[in-house]
């Protein structure tokens, strides 16, 4: 059945891929995005409303004017270092504005919410792979802002029946397999696009943040998950909420860890280009190893990642990156 979904942050990296997928599956989409980091031309379907999710009057007009079957929320600030330097900005954008959105949903009777959470809610892992019951001990304001919202969601469900799924992403990467969309952060801070910009000659070199970690090659290990697979999981989460099943929190990762050096090697193979590497100090707040146990998403949501090979993730990101001017 076709539904109408409000995608907040639908002009951003993951949100724009979500909008395209929803439209492909026949759903109507409205995007709310302030274009602070998103791109107008990344919204491939539906109507784009330019505005702030913390603007209650705007939300009242939007949610009062038409019937939405769900809200998906991708609009957040995501840089750990910035969150340490400017915590208020993170609590304002990621927590306070999200609360305004949730209050507006309650006021207008929209009862299904899919929230972009993060592996950063776990902090320094006590065990790897990390399952959802691992203690939540975020080590920076970014992770805390996401965990605060997850806790608010549990309270709002208990009190008001607002049903939600929180999806804890590990390292979102890759690009639309059809080549229409990709990652365009400014400034870019993520490893794979930075490595590919070095391969494309748009960046002189890539710096490895720390070579003395307790891992097989001394560099950090992460679980890279394809953006298209993330979006499929969001769709399954929506369908679960629409079917009346309970929500909850789910990890999204492939369960495979790759070191920074392995990512760079893979990029050299995929691109056939030389990539200059510098070795630098550790970046504050980076755990040595973050790998997901995503059994719950597989078993409960029926999630089956299709692009789980790092080669594929890097190849899709490269197709996007190398096509840019
Ligand atoms: N990283 C790096 N050089 C860079 C950017 C990232 O060595 O220029 C490392 C970073 O320390 C981490 C991994 O690559 O171990 C992934 O970082 P990213 O910022 O992509 O994602 P995060 O793990 O912070 O969500």
py3Dmol code that shows the C-alpha trace and the ligand (Angstrom):
import py3Dmol

protein = """\
ATOM      1  CA  UNK A   1       0.000   0.000   0.000  1.00  0.00           C
ATOM      2  CA  UNK A   2       1.381   3.391  -0.933  1.00  0.00           C
ATOM      3  CA  UNK A   3       2.011   5.621   2.044  1.00  0.00           C
ATOM      4  CA  UNK A   4       3.156   9.168   2.605  1.00  0.00           C
ATOM      5  CA  UNK A   5       6.429   9.614   4.443  1.00  0.00           C
ATOM      6  CA  UNK A   6       8.047  12.785   5.753  1.00  0.00           C
ATOM      7  CA  UNK A   7      11.806  12.470   5.363  1.00  0.00           C
ATOM      8  CA  UNK A   8      13.564  15.009   7.550  1.00  0.00           C
ATOM      9  CA  UNK A   9      17.086  15.532   6.250  1.00  0.00           C
ATOM     10  CA  UNK A  10      16.156  14.024   2.896  1.00  0.00           C
ATOM     11  CA  UNK A  11      18.650  16.206   1.016  1.00  0.00           C
ATOM     12  CA  UNK A  12      21.614  14.723   2.883  1.00  0.00           C
ATOM     13  CA  UNK A  13      23.764  11.703   2.159  1.00  0.00           C
ATOM     14  CA  UNK A  14      21.680   8.857   3.588  1.00  0.00           C
ATOM     15  CA  UNK A  15      18.361  10.708   3.488  1.00  0.00           C
ATOM     16  CA  UNK A  16      18.604  11.364  -0.249  1.00  0.00           C
ATOM     17  CA  UNK A  17      19.171   7.666  -0.952  1.00  0.00           C
ATOM     18  CA  UNK A  18      16.144   6.927   1.240  1.00  0.00           C
ATOM     19  CA  UNK A  19      13.927   9.340  -0.669  1.00  0.00           C
ATOM     20  CA  UNK A  20      14.879   7.658  -3.950  1.00  0.00           C
ATOM     21  CA  UNK A  21      14.144   4.198  -2.553  1.00  0.00           C
ATOM     22  CA  UNK A  22      10.765   5.203  -1.081  1.00  0.00           C
ATOM     23  CA  UNK A  23       9.726   6.681  -4.412  1.00  0.00           C
ATOM     24  CA  UNK A  24      10.890   3.566  -6.273  1.00  0.00           C
ATOM     25  CA  UNK A  25       8.678   1.473  -3.967  1.00  0.00           C
ATOM     26  CA  UNK A  26       5.688   3.640  -4.774  1.00  0.00           C
ATOM     27  CA  UNK A  27       5.487   5.764  -1.643  1.00  0.00           C
ATOM     28  CA  UNK A  28       4.782   9.489  -1.629  1.00  0.00           C
ATOM     29  CA  UNK A  29       7.564  11.535  -0.067  1.00  0.00           C
ATOM     30  CA  UNK A  30       7.878  15.002   1.392  1.00  0.00           C
ATOM     31  CA  UNK A  31      11.347  16.187   2.363  1.00  0.00           C
ATOM     32  CA  UNK A  32      12.038  18.711   5.103  1.00  0.00           C
ATOM     33  CA  UNK A  33      15.633  19.942   5.007  1.00  0.00           C
ATOM     34  CA  UNK A  34      17.265  23.250   5.878  1.00  0.00           C
ATOM     35  CA  UNK A  35      19.980  22.633   3.244  1.00  0.00           C
ATOM     36  CA  UNK A  36      22.653  23.458   5.845  1.00  0.00           C
ATOM     37  CA  UNK A  37      24.582  20.435   4.633  1.00  0.00           C
ATOM     38  CA  UNK A  38      22.197  18.801   2.179  1.00  0.00           C
ATOM     39  CA  UNK A  39      21.814  19.522  -1.522  1.00  0.00           C
ATOM     40  CA  UNK A  40      18.658  20.545  -3.342  1.00  0.00           C
ATOM     41  CA  UNK A  41      19.605  18.498  -6.408  1.00  0.00           C
ATOM     42  CA  UNK A  42      19.989  15.349  -4.273  1.00  0.00           C
ATOM     43  CA  UNK A  43      16.211  15.250  -3.727  1.00  0.00           C
ATOM     44  CA  UNK A  44      15.212  13.041  -6.652  1.00  0.00           C
ATOM     45  CA  UNK A  45      11.532  12.636  -5.752  1.00  0.00           C
ATOM     46  CA  UNK A  46       8.712  14.266  -3.855  1.00  0.00           C
ATOM     47  CA  UNK A  47       8.353  17.800  -2.616  1.00  0.00           C
ATOM     48  CA  UNK A  48      11.194  19.627  -0.866  1.00  0.00           C
ATOM     49  CA  UNK A  49      10.231  21.959   1.966  1.00  0.00           C
ATOM     50  CA  UNK A  50      13.209  24.075   2.984  1.00  0.00           C
ATOM     51  CA  UNK A  51      13.108  24.734   6.686  1.00  0.00           C
ATOM     52  CA  UNK A  52      14.258  23.850  10.160  1.00  0.00           C
ATOM     53  CA  UNK A  53      12.959  20.779  11.967  1.00  0.00           C
ATOM     54  CA  UNK A  54      13.048  22.757  15.200  1.00  0.00           C
ATOM     55  CA  UNK A  55      10.550  25.287  13.805  1.00  0.00           C
ATOM     56  CA  UNK A  56       7.292  24.271  15.472  1.00  0.00           C
ATOM     57  CA  UNK A  57       5.110  26.633  13.420  1.00  0.00           C
ATOM     58  CA  UNK A  58       6.491  25.183  10.207  1.00  0.00           C
ATOM     59  CA  UNK A  59       5.954  21.637  11.501  1.00  0.00           C
ATOM     60  CA  UNK A  60       2.368  22.462  12.486  1.00  0.00           C
ATOM     61  CA  UNK A  61       1.680  23.772   9.010  1.00  0.00           C
ATOM     62  CA  UNK A  62       3.296  20.732   7.402  1.00  0.00           C
ATOM     63  CA  UNK A  63       1.824  18.007   9.608  1.00  0.00           C
ATOM     64  CA  UNK A  64      -1.529  19.766   9.930  1.00  0.00           C
ATOM     65  CA  UNK A  65      -1.855  20.238   6.200  1.00  0.00           C
ATOM     66  CA  UNK A  66      -1.502  16.659   5.079  1.00  0.00           C
ATOM     67  CA  UNK A  67      -1.633  13.177   6.444  1.00  0.00           C
ATOM     68  CA  UNK A  68       1.708  11.435   7.020  1.00  0.00           C
ATOM     69  CA  UNK A  69       2.019   7.737   7.766  1.00  0.00           C
ATOM     70  CA  UNK A  70       5.532   8.064   9.198  1.00  0.00           C
ATOM     71  CA  UNK A  71       8.427  10.394   9.815  1.00  0.00           C
ATOM     72  CA  UNK A  72      12.039   9.377   9.124  1.00  0.00           C
ATOM     73  CA  UNK A  73      14.694  11.546  10.706  1.00  0.00           C
ATOM     74  CA  UNK A  74      18.126  11.877   9.058  1.00  0.00           C
ATOM     75  CA  UNK A  75      18.822  15.518   9.925  1.00  0.00           C
ATOM     76  CA  UNK A  76      21.629  15.678  12.435  1.00  0.00           C
ATOM     77  CA  UNK A  77      25.076  17.036  12.917  1.00  0.00           C
ATOM     78  CA  UNK A  78      27.491  14.129  12.789  1.00  0.00           C
ATOM     79  CA  UNK A  79      31.046  15.233  13.498  1.00  0.00           C
ATOM     80  CA  UNK A  80      32.502  13.929  16.713  1.00  0.00           C
ATOM     81  CA  UNK A  81      35.276  16.530  16.967  1.00  0.00           C
ATOM     82  CA  UNK A  82      32.856  19.393  16.336  1.00  0.00           C
ATOM     83  CA  UNK A  83      30.542  17.965  18.996  1.00  0.00           C
ATOM     84  CA  UNK A  84      33.353  18.094  21.539  1.00  0.00           C
ATOM     85  CA  UNK A  85      34.215  21.690  20.603  1.00  0.00           C
ATOM     86  CA  UNK A  86      30.613  22.907  20.299  1.00  0.00           C
ATOM     87  CA  UNK A  87      28.407  20.629  22.387  1.00  0.00           C
ATOM     88  CA  UNK A  88      25.498  23.074  22.627  1.00  0.00           C
ATOM     89  CA  UNK A  89      25.109  22.977  18.865  1.00  0.00           C
ATOM     90  CA  UNK A  90      24.718  19.195  19.077  1.00  0.00           C
ATOM     91  CA  UNK A  91      22.231  19.277  21.921  1.00  0.00           C
ATOM     92  CA  UNK A  92      20.274  22.045  20.152  1.00  0.00           C
ATOM     93  CA  UNK A  93      20.169  20.362  16.737  1.00  0.00           C
ATOM     94  CA  UNK A  94      20.188  16.695  17.540  1.00  0.00           C
ATOM     95  CA  UNK A  95      18.181  16.681  20.780  1.00  0.00           C
ATOM     96  CA  UNK A  96      16.097  19.838  21.213  1.00  0.00           C
ATOM     97  CA  UNK A  97      15.035  20.124  17.581  1.00  0.00           C
ATOM     98  CA  UNK A  98      14.230  16.407  17.480  1.00  0.00           C
ATOM     99  CA  UNK A  99      12.025  16.830  20.566  1.00  0.00           C
ATOM    100  CA  UNK A 100      10.148  19.616  18.788  1.00  0.00           C
ATOM    101  CA  UNK A 101       9.608  17.268  15.833  1.00  0.00           C
ATOM    102  CA  UNK A 102       8.360  14.497  18.133  1.00  0.00           C
ATOM    103  CA  UNK A 103       5.981  16.866  19.953  1.00  0.00           C
ATOM    104  CA  UNK A 104       4.573  17.998  16.626  1.00  0.00           C
ATOM    105  CA  UNK A 105       4.077  14.360  15.601  1.00  0.00           C
ATOM    106  CA  UNK A 106       2.170  13.708  18.835  1.00  0.00           C
ATOM    107  CA  UNK A 107       0.043  16.811  18.320  1.00  0.00           C
ATOM    108  CA  UNK A 108      -0.874  15.777  14.779  1.00  0.00           C
ATOM    109  CA  UNK A 109      -1.284  12.068  15.429  1.00  0.00           C
ATOM    110  CA  UNK A 110       1.626  10.734  13.384  1.00  0.00           C
ATOM    111  CA  UNK A 111       2.499   7.524  15.189  1.00  0.00           C
ATOM    112  CA  UNK A 112       5.532   5.987  13.435  1.00  0.00           C
ATOM    113  CA  UNK A 113       9.103   7.249  13.596  1.00  0.00           C
ATOM    114  CA  UNK A 114      12.380   5.900  12.217  1.00  0.00           C
ATOM    115  CA  UNK A 115      15.442   7.425  13.802  1.00  0.00           C
ATOM    116  CA  UNK A 116      19.044   7.473  12.571  1.00  0.00           C
ATOM    117  CA  UNK A 117      21.127   6.458  15.545  1.00  0.00           C
ATOM    118  CA  UNK A 118      24.737   5.399  15.701  1.00  0.00           C
ATOM    119  CA  UNK A 119      27.251   2.903  17.026  1.00  0.00           C
ATOM    120  CA  UNK A 120      28.631   5.882  18.950  1.00  0.00           C
ATOM    121  CA  UNK A 121      25.942   5.233  21.600  1.00  0.00           C
ATOM    122  CA  UNK A 122      28.086   2.333  22.852  1.00  0.00           C
ATOM    123  CA  UNK A 123      31.266   4.338  23.424  1.00  0.00           C
ATOM    124  CA  UNK A 124      34.475   2.372  23.937  1.00  0.00           C
ATOM    125  CA  UNK A 125      33.305  -1.218  23.377  1.00  0.00           C
ATOM    126  CA  UNK A 126      33.556  -3.744  26.180  1.00  0.00           C
ATOM    127  CA  UNK A 127      33.090  -6.582  23.695  1.00  0.00           C
ATOM    128  CA  UNK A 128      33.215  -6.902  19.902  1.00  0.00           C
ATOM    129  CA  UNK A 129      31.126  -7.618  17.897  1.00  0.00           C
ATOM    130  CA  UNK A 130      28.733  -5.246  19.611  1.00  0.00           C
ATOM    131  CA  UNK A 131      25.127  -6.305  20.103  1.00  0.00           C
ATOM    132  CA  UNK A 132      22.248  -4.000  20.991  1.00  0.00           C
ATOM    133  CA  UNK A 133      22.329  -4.921  24.677  1.00  0.00           C
ATOM    134  CA  UNK A 134      25.916  -3.757  25.045  1.00  0.00           C
ATOM    135  CA  UNK A 135      26.053  -0.982  27.693  1.00  0.00           C
ATOM    136  CA  UNK A 136      25.412   2.497  26.328  1.00  0.00           C
ATOM    137  CA  UNK A 137      28.269   4.749  27.381  1.00  0.00           C
ATOM    138  CA  UNK A 138      28.847   7.330  24.659  1.00  0.00           C
ATOM    139  CA  UNK A 139      32.163   9.150  24.968  1.00  0.00           C
ATOM    140  CA  UNK A 140      31.336  12.405  23.166  1.00  0.00           C
ATOM    141  CA  UNK A 141      28.408  14.852  22.827  1.00  0.00           C
ATOM    142  CA  UNK A 142      27.517  13.459  19.384  1.00  0.00           C
ATOM    143  CA  UNK A 143      26.990   9.952  20.760  1.00  0.00           C
ATOM    144  CA  UNK A 144      25.235  11.313  23.839  1.00  0.00           C
ATOM    145  CA  UNK A 145      22.844  13.364  21.706  1.00  0.00           C
ATOM    146  CA  UNK A 146      21.768  10.228  19.826  1.00  0.00           C
ATOM    147  CA  UNK A 147      21.426   8.152  22.978  1.00  0.00           C
ATOM    148  CA  UNK A 148      19.327  10.903  24.616  1.00  0.00           C
ATOM    149  CA  UNK A 149      16.898  10.761  21.712  1.00  0.00           C
ATOM    150  CA  UNK A 150      16.691   6.974  21.906  1.00  0.00           C
ATOM    151  CA  UNK A 151      15.794   7.267  25.586  1.00  0.00           C
ATOM    152  CA  UNK A 152      13.205   9.967  24.840  1.00  0.00           C
ATOM    153  CA  UNK A 153      11.668   7.676  22.232  1.00  0.00           C
ATOM    154  CA  UNK A 154      11.257   4.855  24.746  1.00  0.00           C
ATOM    155  CA  UNK A 155       9.518   7.248  27.169  1.00  0.00           C
ATOM    156  CA  UNK A 156       7.250   8.707  24.482  1.00  0.00           C
ATOM    157  CA  UNK A 157       6.241   5.235  23.382  1.00  0.00           C
ATOM    158  CA  UNK A 158       5.413   4.186  26.953  1.00  0.00           C
ATOM    159  CA  UNK A 159       3.433   7.354  27.695  1.00  0.00           C
ATOM    160  CA  UNK A 160       1.833   8.192  24.362  1.00  0.00           C
ATOM    161  CA  UNK A 161       2.182   5.148  22.124  1.00  0.00           C
ATOM    162  CA  UNK A 162       4.503   6.899  19.649  1.00  0.00           C
ATOM    163  CA  UNK A 163       6.116   3.897  17.977  1.00  0.00           C
ATOM    164  CA  UNK A 164       9.654   4.042  16.690  1.00  0.00           C
ATOM    165  CA  UNK A 165      12.673   2.189  15.441  1.00  0.00           C
ATOM    166  CA  UNK A 166      16.194   3.441  16.139  1.00  0.00           C
ATOM    167  CA  UNK A 167      18.774   2.216  13.668  1.00  0.00           C
ATOM    168  CA  UNK A 168      22.329   2.272  14.971  1.00  0.00           C
ATOM    169  CA  UNK A 169      24.563   2.698  11.946  1.00  0.00           C
ATOM    170  CA  UNK A 170      28.113   1.541  12.007  1.00  0.00           C
ATOM    171  CA  UNK A 171      30.124   3.176   9.146  1.00  0.00           C
ATOM    172  CA  UNK A 172      27.757   4.267   6.393  1.00  0.00           C
ATOM    173  CA  UNK A 173      29.570   4.266   3.057  1.00  0.00           C
ATOM    174  CA  UNK A 174      29.152   3.679  -0.663  1.00  0.00           C
ATOM    175  CA  UNK A 175      26.803   5.363  -3.084  1.00  0.00           C
ATOM    176  CA  UNK A 176      23.680   4.737  -5.118  1.00  0.00           C
ATOM    177  CA  UNK A 177      24.483   1.697  -7.345  1.00  0.00           C
ATOM    178  CA  UNK A 178      22.752   3.547 -10.211  1.00  0.00           C
ATOM    179  CA  UNK A 179      25.198   6.444  -9.795  1.00  0.00           C
ATOM    180  CA  UNK A 180      22.617   9.192  -9.183  1.00  0.00           C
ATOM    181  CA  UNK A 181      23.630   9.993  -5.605  1.00  0.00           C
ATOM    182  CA  UNK A 182      26.634   9.834  -3.324  1.00  0.00           C
ATOM    183  CA  UNK A 183      28.432  11.333  -0.384  1.00  0.00           C
ATOM    184  CA  UNK A 184      29.021  15.119  -0.523  1.00  0.00           C
ATOM    185  CA  UNK A 185      29.970  16.421   2.893  1.00  0.00           C
ATOM    186  CA  UNK A 186      31.724  19.741   3.232  1.00  0.00           C
ATOM    187  CA  UNK A 187      34.121  19.517   4.891  1.00  0.00           C
ATOM    188  CA  UNK A 188      34.499  15.809   4.213  1.00  0.00           C
ATOM    189  CA  UNK A 189      35.727  13.909   7.261  1.00  0.00           C
ATOM    190  CA  UNK A 190      34.917  10.296   6.345  1.00  0.00           C
ATOM    191  CA  UNK A 191      37.618   7.856   5.396  1.00  0.00           C
ATOM    192  CA  UNK A 192      36.335   6.357   2.135  1.00  0.00           C
ATOM    193  CA  UNK A 193      35.493   9.632   0.335  1.00  0.00           C
ATOM    194  CA  UNK A 194      38.772  11.157   1.522  1.00  0.00           C
ATOM    195  CA  UNK A 195      40.745   8.183   0.203  1.00  0.00           C
ATOM    196  CA  UNK A 196      38.902   8.349  -3.112  1.00  0.00           C
ATOM    197  CA  UNK A 197      39.467  12.089  -3.414  1.00  0.00           C
ATOM    198  CA  UNK A 198      43.179  11.345  -3.029  1.00  0.00           C
ATOM    199  CA  UNK A 199      42.854   8.669  -5.744  1.00  0.00           C
ATOM    200  CA  UNK A 200      41.115  11.187  -8.002  1.00  0.00           C
ATOM    201  CA  UNK A 201      43.913  13.697  -7.451  1.00  0.00           C
ATOM    202  CA  UNK A 202      41.636  16.160  -5.696  1.00  0.00           C
ATOM    203  CA  UNK A 203      43.527  15.737  -2.461  1.00  0.00           C
ATOM    204  CA  UNK A 204      47.258  15.350  -2.113  1.00  0.00           C
ATOM    205  CA  UNK A 205      47.223  12.511   0.396  1.00  0.00           C
ATOM    206  CA  UNK A 206      45.171  10.808   3.055  1.00  0.00           C
ATOM    207  CA  UNK A 207      46.290  10.812   6.678  1.00  0.00           C
ATOM    208  CA  UNK A 208      45.965   7.639   8.721  1.00  0.00           C
ATOM    209  CA  UNK A 209      44.818   8.647  12.179  1.00  0.00           C
ATOM    210  CA  UNK A 210      46.895   6.419  14.442  1.00  0.00           C
ATOM    211  CA  UNK A 211      49.124   3.473  13.596  1.00  0.00           C
ATOM    212  CA  UNK A 212      49.680   2.189  17.129  1.00  0.00           C
ATOM    213  CA  UNK A 213      46.268   0.689  17.893  1.00  0.00           C
ATOM    214  CA  UNK A 214      46.053  -2.833  19.236  1.00  0.00           C
ATOM    215  CA  UNK A 215      44.927  -4.300  15.903  1.00  0.00           C
ATOM    216  CA  UNK A 216      46.686  -6.540  13.372  1.00  0.00           C
ATOM    217  CA  UNK A 217      48.172  -3.592  11.429  1.00  0.00           C
ATOM    218  CA  UNK A 218      47.969  -0.893  14.083  1.00  0.00           C
ATOM    219  CA  UNK A 219      45.103   1.047  12.476  1.00  0.00           C
ATOM    220  CA  UNK A 220      41.448   1.312  13.518  1.00  0.00           C
ATOM    221  CA  UNK A 221      38.951  -1.301  12.426  1.00  0.00           C
ATOM    222  CA  UNK A 222      35.445  -0.328  11.323  1.00  0.00           C
ATOM    223  CA  UNK A 223      32.384  -2.069   9.918  1.00  0.00           C
ATOM    224  CA  UNK A 224      31.483  -0.350   6.620  1.00  0.00           C
ATOM    225  CA  UNK A 225      27.882  -0.748   5.505  1.00  0.00           C
ATOM    226  CA  UNK A 226      26.500   0.239   2.106  1.00  0.00           C
ATOM    227  CA  UNK A 227      24.088   3.167   2.091  1.00  0.00           C
ATOM    228  CA  UNK A 228      21.646   1.217  -0.102  1.00  0.00           C
ATOM    229  CA  UNK A 229      21.579  -1.594   2.467  1.00  0.00           C
ATOM    230  CA  UNK A 230      20.974   0.954   5.222  1.00  0.00           C
ATOM    231  CA  UNK A 231      17.997   2.282   3.286  1.00  0.00           C
ATOM    232  CA  UNK A 232      16.568  -1.209   2.793  1.00  0.00           C
ATOM    233  CA  UNK A 233      16.720  -1.665   6.572  1.00  0.00           C
ATOM    234  CA  UNK A 234      14.820   1.604   7.036  1.00  0.00           C
ATOM    235  CA  UNK A 235      12.107   0.407   4.714  1.00  0.00           C
ATOM    236  CA  UNK A 236      11.818  -2.878   6.633  1.00  0.00           C
ATOM    237  CA  UNK A 237      11.603  -0.866   9.864  1.00  0.00           C
ATOM    238  CA  UNK A 238       8.789   1.259   8.438  1.00  0.00           C
ATOM    239  CA  UNK A 239       6.906  -1.807   7.260  1.00  0.00           C
ATOM    240  CA  UNK A 240       7.282  -3.349  10.691  1.00  0.00           C
ATOM    241  CA  UNK A 241       5.822  -0.269  12.373  1.00  0.00           C
ATOM    242  CA  UNK A 242       2.992  -0.110   9.835  1.00  0.00           C
ATOM    243  CA  UNK A 243       2.229  -3.781  10.522  1.00  0.00           C
ATOM    244  CA  UNK A 244       1.739  -2.871  14.182  1.00  0.00           C
ATOM    245  CA  UNK A 245       4.771  -4.814  15.450  1.00  0.00           C
ATOM    246  CA  UNK A 246       6.915  -3.402  18.254  1.00  0.00           C
ATOM    247  CA  UNK A 247       9.803  -1.098  17.382  1.00  0.00           C
ATOM    248  CA  UNK A 248      13.115  -0.931  19.171  1.00  0.00           C
ATOM    249  CA  UNK A 249      16.784  -0.491  18.347  1.00  0.00           C
ATOM    250  CA  UNK A 250      18.773  -2.382  15.730  1.00  0.00           C
ATOM    251  CA  UNK A 251      22.435  -2.358  14.777  1.00  0.00           C
ATOM    252  CA  UNK A 252      23.198  -1.992  11.084  1.00  0.00           C
ATOM    253  CA  UNK A 253      26.586  -3.305  10.038  1.00  0.00           C
ATOM    254  CA  UNK A 254      27.931  -6.237   8.059  1.00  0.00           C
ATOM    255  CA  UNK A 255      29.830  -7.807  10.923  1.00  0.00           C
ATOM    256  CA  UNK A 256      33.100  -7.524   8.979  1.00  0.00           C
ATOM    257  CA  UNK A 257      35.831  -5.249  10.234  1.00  0.00           C
ATOM    258  CA  UNK A 258      38.355  -3.552   7.962  1.00  0.00           C
ATOM    259  CA  UNK A 259      41.368  -1.561   9.092  1.00  0.00           C
ATOM    260  CA  UNK A 260      42.170   1.884   7.723  1.00  0.00           C
ATOM    261  CA  UNK A 261      45.089   0.374   5.819  1.00  0.00           C
ATOM    262  CA  UNK A 262      42.825  -2.311   4.341  1.00  0.00           C
ATOM    263  CA  UNK A 263      40.392   0.346   3.163  1.00  0.00           C
ATOM    264  CA  UNK A 264      43.235   2.209   1.452  1.00  0.00           C
ATOM    265  CA  UNK A 265      44.525  -1.009  -0.163  1.00  0.00           C
ATOM    266  CA  UNK A 266      41.032  -1.831  -1.403  1.00  0.00           C
ATOM    267  CA  UNK A 267      40.737   1.666  -2.859  1.00  0.00           C
ATOM    268  CA  UNK A 268      44.058   1.226  -4.678  1.00  0.00           C
ATOM    269  CA  UNK A 269      42.820  -2.035  -6.202  1.00  0.00           C
ATOM    270  CA  UNK A 270      39.394  -0.678  -7.138  1.00  0.00           C
ATOM    271  CA  UNK A 271      40.605   2.589  -8.619  1.00  0.00           C
ATOM    272  CA  UNK A 272      43.932   1.442 -10.068  1.00  0.00           C
ATOM    273  CA  UNK A 273      45.304   4.766  -8.856  1.00  0.00           C
ATOM    274  CA  UNK A 274      48.179   5.584  -6.557  1.00  0.00           C
ATOM    275  CA  UNK A 275      47.043   6.940  -3.202  1.00  0.00           C
ATOM    276  CA  UNK A 276      49.529   8.839  -1.074  1.00  0.00           C
ATOM    277  CA  UNK A 277      49.353   8.084   2.612  1.00  0.00           C
ATOM    278  CA  UNK A 278      50.657  10.020   5.590  1.00  0.00           C
ATOM    279  CA  UNK A 279      50.778   8.627   9.080  1.00  0.00           C
ATOM    280  CA  UNK A 280      49.383  10.907  11.732  1.00  0.00           C
ATOM    281  CA  UNK A 281      48.454  10.817  15.400  1.00  0.00           C
ATOM    282  CA  UNK A 282      45.295   9.223  16.727  1.00  0.00           C
ATOM    283  CA  UNK A 283      42.052  11.187  16.433  1.00  0.00           C
ATOM    284  CA  UNK A 284      40.517  11.781  19.859  1.00  0.00           C
ATOM    285  CA  UNK A 285      37.636   9.486  20.754  1.00  0.00           C
ATOM    286  CA  UNK A 286      38.272   6.765  18.146  1.00  0.00           C
ATOM    287  CA  UNK A 287      37.857   3.251  19.588  1.00  0.00           C
ATOM    288  CA  UNK A 288      40.272   0.686  18.122  1.00  0.00           C
ATOM    289  CA  UNK A 289      37.592  -1.650  16.841  1.00  0.00           C
ATOM    290  CA  UNK A 290      33.883  -1.194  16.085  1.00  0.00           C
ATOM    291  CA  UNK A 291      32.137  -4.151  14.493  1.00  0.00           C
ATOM    292  CA  UNK A 292      28.410  -4.828  14.608  1.00  0.00           C
ATOM    293  CA  UNK A 293      26.523  -7.863  15.679  1.00  0.00           C
ATOM    294  CA  UNK A 294      23.476  -7.262  13.458  1.00  0.00           C
ATOM    295  CA  UNK A 295      21.685 -10.538  14.067  1.00  0.00           C
ATOM    296  CA  UNK A 296      18.673  -8.736  15.489  1.00  0.00           C
ATOM    297  CA  UNK A 297      18.156  -6.738  12.290  1.00  0.00           C
ATOM    298  CA  UNK A 298      18.516  -9.893  10.223  1.00  0.00           C
ATOM    299  CA  UNK A 299      16.233 -12.000  12.386  1.00  0.00           C
ATOM    300  CA  UNK A 300      13.577  -9.483  13.387  1.00  0.00           C
ATOM    301  CA  UNK A 301      13.512  -7.119  10.397  1.00  0.00           C
ATOM    302  CA  UNK A 302      14.555  -9.749   7.842  1.00  0.00           C
ATOM    303  CA  UNK A 303      17.416  -7.502   6.707  1.00  0.00           C
ATOM    304  CA  UNK A 304      19.778  -9.005   4.113  1.00  0.00           C
ATOM    305  CA  UNK A 305      22.593  -6.654   3.126  1.00  0.00           C
ATOM    306  CA  UNK A 306      23.259  -7.081  -0.599  1.00  0.00           C
ATOM    307  CA  UNK A 307      26.401  -5.004  -1.036  1.00  0.00           C
ATOM    308  CA  UNK A 308      28.414  -6.302   1.892  1.00  0.00           C
ATOM    309  CA  UNK A 309      31.758  -6.659   0.088  1.00  0.00           C
ATOM    310  CA  UNK A 310      34.106  -3.754   0.806  1.00  0.00           C
ATOM    311  CA  UNK A 311      35.129  -3.823  -2.892  1.00  0.00           C
ATOM    312  CA  UNK A 312      31.541  -3.121  -3.903  1.00  0.00           C
ATOM    313  CA  UNK A 313      31.114  -0.342  -1.369  1.00  0.00           C
ATOM    314  CA  UNK A 314      34.329   1.323  -2.534  1.00  0.00           C
ATOM    315  CA  UNK A 315      33.541   0.738  -6.224  1.00  0.00           C
ATOM    316  CA  UNK A 316      30.146   2.443  -5.923  1.00  0.00           C
ATOM    317  CA  UNK A 317      31.664   5.345  -3.994  1.00  0.00           C
ATOM    318  CA  UNK A 318      34.389   5.601  -6.664  1.00  0.00           C
ATOM    319  CA  UNK A 319      31.875   5.661  -9.518  1.00  0.00           C
ATOM    320  CA  UNK A 320      30.257   8.652  -7.843  1.00  0.00           C
ATOM    321  CA  UNK A 321      33.486  10.370  -6.798  1.00  0.00           C
ATOM    322  CA  UNK A 322      35.227   9.958 -10.159  1.00  0.00           C
ATOM    323  CA  UNK A 323      32.206  11.292 -12.060  1.00  0.00           C
ATOM    324  CA  UNK A 324      32.361  14.590 -10.140  1.00  0.00           C
ATOM    325  CA  UNK A 325      34.154  17.493 -11.704  1.00  0.00           C
TER     326      UNK A 325
END
"""
ligand_1 = """\
25
LIG
N 40.283 7.970 9.443
C 41.606 8.187 9.058
N 41.877 9.272 8.285
C 40.922 10.166 7.875
C 39.577 9.920 8.257
C 39.299 8.822 9.046
O 42.503 7.419 9.413
O 41.256 11.136 7.205
C 39.958 6.785 10.273
C 39.283 7.120 11.585
O 40.243 7.332 12.584
C 38.460 5.865 11.822
C 38.107 5.380 10.431
O 39.047 6.016 9.557
O 39.239 4.866 12.438
C 36.710 5.761 9.992
O 36.520 7.152 10.254
P 35.268 7.946 9.706
O 35.481 9.377 10.095
O 35.080 7.625 8.271
O 34.034 7.323 10.477
P 33.751 7.143 12.061
O 34.336 5.816 12.433
O 34.365 8.294 12.756
O 32.259 7.133 12.124
"""
view = py3Dmol.view(width=600, height=400)
view.addModel(protein, "pdb")
view.setStyle({"model": 0}, {"cartoon": {"style": "trace"}})
view.addModel(ligand_1, "xyz")
view.setStyle({"model": 1}, {"stick": {}})
view.zoomTo()
view.show()
